[in-house]
Amino acid sequence: MAADVANCSQCYENKHRKASCPICQEPYNELAQSLPGRRARNSTLICRITNRRMTEPMMLPNGQVYDAPGLERMAMRNDGKITCPMTGDVCSMADLQKVFIL
């Protein structure tokens, strides 16, 4: 169980405990008290190409994820080719898959 991800300060207050939260239940509640709490309620993905918050995450065939506007600009400047900044792998916009973050 990823207790350090689910761990929040409300898990230790009886009036806020939820039956659906595993950290709120014994014995996990006692075990999780020594773990660090989560730092933010919502995560933000930052694109390594644009250095901005991702609005349309797209996955390259190698598994790296970048924002569509940055990839589109890169493709326009490079005859339709996208070069992964992390690995140097080359692909096209047709090779990308949309990423859905829950």
Buried (B, 14 or more C-beta within 10 A) or exposed (E): EEBEEBBBEEBBEEEEBEEEBBBBEEEBBEEBEEEEBEEEEEEEBEBBBBEEEBEBBBBBEEEBBBBBBBBBBBBEEEEEEBEBEEEEBEBBBEBBEEBEEE
